[in-house]
Amino acid sequence: MKTKTIFKTLAMAMMMPAMLLTTACSSEDDAIVNNPENNNQKGYAIPVTVNVTREGDATTRATYNESEKELEFSSGDQLFVKGTDDTAGTFAGTLTWVSDDTFSGTIYTQNEFSGTADALLGSATTATATLLPAGYGSIGYLSVSNSGAYNATLATNASNAFATSKAAGVAQLSIEQAFTYDDGFALAPQNAILNFTAVTGEGGSAPASSSVSLQVGETTISGSVAPVEGDYSRALANFAIAVADSETPSSLTLPVDGTSVSLGTHALTAGKIYNQKCANINAISPLIQENEKWLVYGTGASSGWQLRIAEGATVTLSNVNLSDASIVYMGNNTIILADGTTNTVTGLGEPAINGMMAGDKTLTIKGTGTLIATGGYDAPAIGIQNPEFESCGDITIENTVTLTATAGAGQSKAITTGDGGGTLTIGGVVYDGGADSPFEYPATAETADVTWDSSVMSGNANLMNGFTYDDVTLSGMGNIMNGSLMPYGECTFTAPSGKKFTKIVISAMNADISGSGWTNGGEPGNRTSTWTGDASTVSFTGSAQGITSIVFTTAPAETGDVTWNSSDMSGNNNLMDGFTNDGVTLSGMGNIRDGSLITAGECTFTNTLGKNFKKIVITATNIANIRGTGWTNGGEPNNWTSTWTGDASTVSFTDNAEGITSIVFTFE
């Protein structure tokens, strides 16, 4: 039997295999001609044998072999087939796995049908196949009603999507389906598996409760767990939960204290296993081993207690509170702040986030939560204990983080890599010599930090040469003439380095600006032209006379993003030839026409940057109605959005977006 090794990863893809199911007549009995039998109203019986072939070395799943990390068929696996046909009417059947390459059984049709099962499936209007793992009924996640009849149905019960081991979770909870038949069924994964290792007891004693639950939207998925081999020293329990494609798990409740733990707001992708270790910070060992990945929560011990993170380990903080304690990292570590959480760490005579053992290795702080870090006496909040005499490696704090860092008494630096140390980068900005205390970094707080008043535009300037003030540049076909803006073609505002515009307001005696994202209002003598969006460049046409001010509201630009603005998509491009800008390519069946994306079939984003897409946001004024796996649509009139989230090197879609103001690509 062919098998394929599957490697464990944490919060990384483990793509489930596809398999090709083809039907074949095993004997003359497969040919049914005008069968008059319709016993017990089940329908007209058509025997069928389905041969299973695998493309390349791909394997399918029915049993997950934990020790071998292999996926393979097992006795009792079934295939549920359902569909409709113009002649046969509704049909359904449950086929049983017989050998390495064979499923056999009976399909029942509503009406008489002359021909083979292959002919039926080939002519069907709809034909769906679903793999039913052996013993699937014991968990109750999948169920078949009215089995053995033409009107049999398949259902899923999300509240039962719980298994007490990863092996059982992969075997019993992973759904693979095919929705079309073309000389066979090509099955594809329809959900993701969250595989948890959790500390469910504390202090060497059994937990008061064994109940575990996960909140996914409006659905609560619950189950009961027990510590592995009854060991309460850490009381580790394993369990797996299935989550539908693109769903977002929000919180997990563990029996150690009944606390609801925030998991963030990241949508999961079908075909992947996400391995996650969770613990109350009091229940976890003070040392997180090399390359381990843990989510910790709760209020920790004090009086000099340290949570030590070995080299290469990753820790997600979810409402952690440490007083007179610290987190000591040993290098090449990542600290993730869970979405919507506030994490407070106050050191005792040392930095709250202490790099004393990091050497020349790195620390990255990321996520969308909040960190409040305070150093102990004569210590910074984050970095090295004695920056005048010691050093550590690079510290990078990403621009999604909300941070308040305060040094202890006697220390002037809130964050520092020390004397001769590495580079401190916060939100894409390098802080030579460290960040002074107190230091605050609002991740997405908007600041109207640039204002052009009438005196700025009192002279004459040819915009072909560009006009810059306070690091904002206006360029294009036009002029500034004695307080008036007089374009005779398209002009563009460019944000300061490392920032993006979120709002621009032009106030003038007369203002009539046109372009994607722009609106005009006010009254005679006091008119306004307002742009809202999320872009580093903003283009427009029109004019404004008697300008009193132009106010630019900005936010930190997302590091590593590629942004296509309306000006990038102003022409006409046939996507069959491919359209490339800043290393990202859009190709397929469709066109870009004057800022609109019109598809005639499937289109695909790829890139030559050697990175996976993590997020794509299309913002448009008229319509954004993009469809496909991982895509969601929202917004409001004049500010519609289509958003994709996932982890892939290629992203496909169908349907249209008109009046595009920007497409923002976020990479890993």
N, C-alpha and C positions, 0 to 999 in steps of 0.2 A: 504494500500500500504506500502510495506517495504521502509524505508528510513534509511539513515545513517548520523549521525552528522559529519560535516566537520569543523575542527578547523582552524582558521586563523593562519598562521605563516609567518615570514619574512625570505626570502631566505632559507626556509626549505621546505622539501617535503610535498605535500598534494597529496598522490597517488590517481589518478582517479580510480574508481572501474571497475572491469571487469564484464560483464554479459554474461550469456549463453542463446543463442537464439536457440530454437529447433523447428523444423517444425512438424506439426501434421495435419492430414486430418480431417477437421471439418465436412465434409459431403461427400456423394458419388460423388458430383460434382467435387471433387478434382481430381478424376481419369480421365485423358484425353487419349482417344485411337484414334490415327490416325486422329487428328483434321485437317480438310481440310481448315479451314479458315486462310487467310493471308491478311486481309483487309489493304489497303493502304500501303502495303509493311512493315508494322510494325513487322510482324512475327506471329508466331503461339502462341495463348494465352493459358496460364496455370494458372488458379486461384490458389491462395495459401493463407493459413492462417498460420501465424508464432506465436507460443506461446512463451512468454518471461518468463523464470525462472531465479531466482537469486541464486547464490551459497552462502550458509550461509546467512549472513545479508548484503551482498554486494548489492549496488544499482548502477544504472546507471544514466547518466545525460541527461536531456534534458532541464530542468529548474532548475536554482540555486535559492533557497529560501534564500535571504540574512538574514532575521530576524531569521529564524530557523536553518540556516547553513546546509540545507538539499538539496540533489539532488534528483529530481524526474521527472517522465514523465509528459508531458502536451499535451493538445489537439493540433493536427497539426504536431506532431513529425512523422518522416518518416524513413524508412530504405531502402537504395539503395543497390540492389543486382546485381552483375555483374559477369559473368564467361564464361567458354567455356566447351563444352562437345563433345566427339567424334561423337555422333549421332545427338544431338540437334544443334551443332555448337555454335555460339555466343548467349548468352542470357543475358537479363537485365530486371529489373523491380523495381519500386518504391512502397514500401508497406507503408500503413498508420497505425499509432497507433490507436487502437479501444478502448481498455479498459486497466485495470491494467496489463494484461498479454498477450495482443493480438495485432499483426500487421497483416493486411490483404491487399491483392492487387493482381496484375497480373504480372507474369513474361512472357516475350515474347521470343520465341526461333527462331533462323534463319531457322532451319529445323524442320520437323515434329518430334514429340517425343511422344512415347506411354508410359504413366506412370504418377505417381504423381510428385508433386514438390519435395517431399522428395526424391524420386528416382532420379530425375534430379540432385539435389544438392549432393546426395550421390555418384553419378557416375561421377560428373564433374571433368574435368582435373584441372580447376581452379575455385574458387568461393570466391568472396570478398563481404563483407557486410560493409556498412558505415552508421552510425547514422546521420540523417539530422534533426537538431533541428527545432522546429516550428519557422517559419519566417526567416529561414536561408537566403532566397533570398534577404531580405531587406538590408543585409550588403554586400553581394556579395563575401564573402570569399569562400563559397562553391557554385558551380553551376552545374546543370545537363543539358546537351544538348541532344536534340532529345528524350525527355522524352516520355515514352509510346511506345518505339520501342526496338527491340532486340539489336540494335546498339547504345543505349543510353550510354553516357559517363559522368563521374564525373570529375570536375576540381577544383583546388584551386587557388585563386589569392592572393598571399602573400601581395601585396600592399594594400589589403582591410582588413587586419587582425587587425581591430581597432574597439573598442566599447567604449561607453561613461560611462560604469560602470562595476564593477567587475561582477555583476549578469549577465549583457548582455554578457560580455566577456566569462564567463564560459558556458553560455547557447548557444551562437551563434558561438564561435570560437574554442571550444575544439573539436578535431576530435578523434572519436573512431572507430577503424576498426578491422575486422577479415579477415585473408587471407587464411584460410582453413576451411573446413566443416567436422565435425566429430560428427554426430548426433546433430548438432547445431553449432552456431557461437559464439566463445568466443571473445568478443570485448576487445581491449586494447587501451590505449591512444597513440596518435601519435604526440602530441605537448605539449608545456608548455604554461602557461599564465603568463604574467608579469602584475601585478595589481599595478597601480601607484596612489598615492595621491601626487599631485604636487602643489606648490605655483606658481600661474601663474600671479599674480599681485603684486604690490609693493607700500608701503606707503599709503594704503587706496584708491588707484585709480585702475581703470580698466586697464588691459593690452592692449597695442596697437594692439596686434594680438591675435587671439585665436588658431593659428595653432600649432600643436604638431607633431613631427616626431621622429621616431626611426630608426637608421641605423643597419641593420642586414646583414653583408656581402655586397653584391652588391645591396641589396633590401632596398628601403626606404618605411617605413610604416607610413602613415600620417593620421591625422584626426583633427577635430576641437572640442575644449572643452569650457566650460563656468564655472565660479566659482559656487560652490554649493550655492544655494539660493541667488545668487548675492552678497555674502558677500566679499567685497574687503579688509577687514581688514587683512586677510591673503590670500584671493583669492584662496582657496583650490579647486582644480578640481580633479575629479576621472576619470580614463580611464584605459582600459585593452587592451593588445596587445598579439596576439598569435605568438609564435615562434616555428619553427619546432624542433624536437628532435635533440639534440647535436649542434644546431646552437648557435652562440655567438653574442649577441647584443653588439655593440661597443660604440654608443653614442646616447644621447637623446637631442633634441632641444626643449626648452620651450619658451613660448611667453613673459615671463617677460623681457627678454633682448636679445633673439635670440642666446644665447650662446650654443654651442655644448658641452654637458656635457659627459665626459668619464665615462662609466659604468664598465670599466674593461674588462677582456677577459675570462670570465667564461662561459663555455658551459652550456646550460640549458638542463634539463632532462624531457622527456615526462611524463605527468601524474602529474606534480607538478605545484602549483601556487606560484609564487614569489611575495611577497608584498613589495613594495618599495615606500618610501616617499622621494621626491626631492624638494629642494628649493635653490634659491640664498641666500647666507648667510645674505644678507641685508634684505631679505623678511621674514625670519624665526624669530619667537620669540626668544629673548635671552636665554630662558630656554627650553631645550628639556626635555620633561617629562620622568618620570620613565619608563624604559623598552621600550621606543620608539626607532625606528630605522630610521635614516634619512641619505640621501646623500645630502651634501651641496657643493656649488661651488661659485666662484666669489670672488671679493675683498670686504672686510668688512669695517665697520666703524672703526675709530681710537680713540685716546685720552682716553684710559683706558676702551674701550668697552670690554665686556666679553661675550663669548658664554658659557653658563653653561649647563653641561650635568648631568641630574639627575641620581640617582643610577640605575644601570642596563641597561642604554641606550647605544646604539651603533651609532656611527657617521662615515660615509664614507666621506673622504675629496677628492674632485676632483678639482684640480687646485685652491685651496683656498689660498688667500693672505690676511693676517692680519698683520697690522703694528701698533705698540703701542696698541696692544690689546692681548687678551689671550683666551685660551680654559680652562675652569675650570671644572674638573671632580670630581664627588662626590662619586665615588667608584664602583667597579665591572663593569667598563666600558671598551668598546672596541673602539679603533680608527682604522679604516681601510683606508689605502692609496690606492686609485684606481689605477689600472695598467696604466702605462704610464703618470702619473700625477706628477707634482712638487708642493708641498704645503709648503708655507712659513709663519711662525708665529713668530712675534717679540714682546715680552712682554714690558710693560711699568711699570717698578718698581716691576715686579713680573715674575715668570716663564712663558714662552710661553705656556707650557702645565702644568697647575698648579694643584697640588694635595692637596691644603690647606684644602679642605673639605672632603677628602677621608678617613680620619681616618686610620683604619687598613685594608681597602678594597683594591681591586686590579685595576690595569690598564694594558691592553694589547694593544700594537700597532702592527698591522699586515698589510698584503697586499703587493703588488709588486711595489708600487709607491715610491716617494721620499719625505722626510720630512726635511726641513731646519728650525730648531728651535733655537731662540736666546733669552736668558733671559734678563730681564731688569736689572737695576742697582742693584748689590749685590745679584742677583738671578740666580739660575741655569736655563738651557734651559727647562729641564723637571724634575718635582718632587716637592719638598717642598721649600717654600720661605726661611726659615731660618733653614738650615739643622743642625746647631749647637744646636738648641733648640727645633726643631719640628720634627715630623716624619709622614710618610704616609705608606700605605701598599705596597705590592709587585708591582713592575713594570717589565713587561715582554715585550721585543721587539724581534719579531721573525726574523729569519734569512733571510727572503725574502725582508725585508725592506732595503732601502738605506737611510742613516741618516747622517746629519751633525748637531751637537749640540754644541752650544757655550754659555758659561756663560756670564753674564753681568759683567761689571767692578766691581772689589772688591770681586768676587766669583771665587773659583778655580774649583768647580765641575760643569761639564756640565749636568750630570744626577745624581740624588741622591734621596734616600728614606728617608734621614735624620737620625739624631742621634737616634739609637735604633729602626729604622724603619724596613720595610720589606726587601725583597731580590730583588736586581736588577739583572736581567738576560737578556743578549743581545746575540742573536744568539746561545743560549744554554750554554753560558759561564757566570758564576756568577761573578759580580764585587763587591767584598767586599769594603765597604767604598765609593762606587760610582765610576763614570767614570770621569776622569779628563778632563778639558776643554783645547783646543777644542777637540772634539771627532768625529771621522768619522767611519761609518760602511758601507762599500760597500757590499751589500747583496750577490752578486755572483762574485765579482771581483777575478780573479785568481791571485795567488801570487806564484812565484817560490821561496818558502821560505825555502826549504831544498835542499842543494847540498852536495853530497858526492864527494870529490875530491880524487885523487890518494893516498894522504897521509892517508885518512880514511881507505882505504882498503889495506894498505901496509903490514899488518901482516897476520896471519893465523887464521881463525875462522871456527868452525864447525857449520853449519847452523841448525843442529838438536837442538842445544842449543839456537838458535836465536841470531841475531846480531842487535843491536839497536844503532842508532846515530841520534841526533836531533829529537828524538821521532818517527822516522820511523824505523820499524823493518823488517828485512829480515829473513825468517825462511824456513825450509824444508829439503829436501834431497840433500845436497851438501856442498861446502866449498868456502870460500874466501881465495885465496892463492896468496899472493904477488901481489895484484893489478888485479887479474883475478877472475872471477866468474865461478865456475866449478860445476854445478848441475849434479847429477846422477839420478834425479827424479824431481818431481814438487816442485817448491819453490814459496813463496808468500811474496809480500810486504804488510805491514799493515800501514795505515795512522795514524798520530797522533790523539789522542782523540778529538772528535768534528769536525774532518775534513774528507774530501774525496779527493781522487786523481782525477784529470782531465787530467793529462798528465805526462808521465815518459819518459825521454830521456837518454839512455845509450850511451856514446861516448867511443870508444875503437879502438885499432888497428884492432881487429877482433871481430865483434859482430854478433851473429846469434841466436836470441831469438825467441822462438815460443810460441804461445798461443793466446787466444781470445783477439782481440784488438791490437795485436802487428804487426808491420811492420819493415822491415830491409832495410837499404839504405846506401848511402855514397859510398866511393871508397876505394880500398886497402890501409890499413894503417890509414884510417880515416873513420871507419864504425860507423853507428848509428842503434840502435834498439829503436823504438818509440812505446809507448802505449798511446792511447787516449780513453777516456770513462768517466765514472762517477761512481766511486766505492770506498769503503773504504778499500777493499783488492783487489790485482791484482796478479794473478798467472801466471807462465810461466815455460817453459823448455828451454834447449839449453845452450849456454855458451857465455862468452865474455872475451877476453884476452887483457891485456894491457889497462885496463880501465883508462881513463883520468877523467871522471866525470859521475855521475848519478844525474840528475836534476829532482826533484819532484815538480810538480805544483799542488797546492791544492786549495780547496774552502771550505767554511763552510759546514759541513754535515747538511742535513735536519733533524731538530728535530722531533723525533717521527717516523721516517721512519724505515721500515724493508727492508733490501737489501739481495737478493739472488745473490751470485756471481757464476761464472762458476764452482768453486770448489764445491759449494753446489749441483750442478746438474751434477756432473761428472759420476755418475753411471747410472744404468738402473732401472727405477721405473715404475711399472704398476699403472696408476692413478686410476684404479678401486679399488685399495687398499688404495688410498689416499697418498699424499706426503706432509709432514709437516716440516716446518723449521721456527724457531723464531716466532711461534704462528700463522703462515699463512699456510693454507692447500690448495692444488690443487688436485681436484678429478674429475673423469669423464671417458670418453671413449678415452684413449690415453696413451702415454708413455713419460717419460723423458729418453732420450738416449744420454749419453755422451755430455751434454750441449745443446741438441736440444729438442724442444717440438713438438711432433708429435701427432696430434689428429685424432681420427677416428669418432668423433662425438662431442657433446657439453661437454665442461669442465668448471669447476667453481672454482673461488678463494673464500675461506671463511677465517674467523679468529676467534681465541678464546680470542682476546684482549678486547672484548666488545666495539669495535669502528667500525664506518663506514669507508669504503674506500673512499678517495677523489680523488686519482689519482694513476694509475699504469702505469709504463713505462718499456717496454721490449726492451732491446738493444741487437742487434745481428749482427754478421759479415756477415753471408751468406744471410739470408732472415728473415724478420719479416712481416708477412702478416696475422695478427690476425683480425678476423671479429666478429661483434656483436654490440649490442646497446651501444653507447658511445665510440666506438673504432675508432681511426684514425691511418693511417700508413704514414710514411715519412722517412727522412734521406737520406743517400747516400751510395754508395758501401763501404762495410766494417764497416758501422756505421748506420744500419737500425734501426728504432724504430717503435713500436706499442704502442700507448698511449690511455689509457682510462681515462675519467674524469666524475665525477658524485658524487653521495652521496648514497652509498648502502652498506649493510653488506655482500652481495654476488654479485660477478661479473662473468658473463658467457661469453663464446666465442667459436669460432671454428677456424680451420686452424692452420698454423704452424709457428714456429720460429726456425731457425737453426743457430748454432754457437752463443748461447746466452752468452753475457758477464755479464749481470746483469738484474735482475728484481727488480725495486724499488717501494715499496708500501708506499703511503702517506695516513695518516689517519686524521680524523677530529680533 
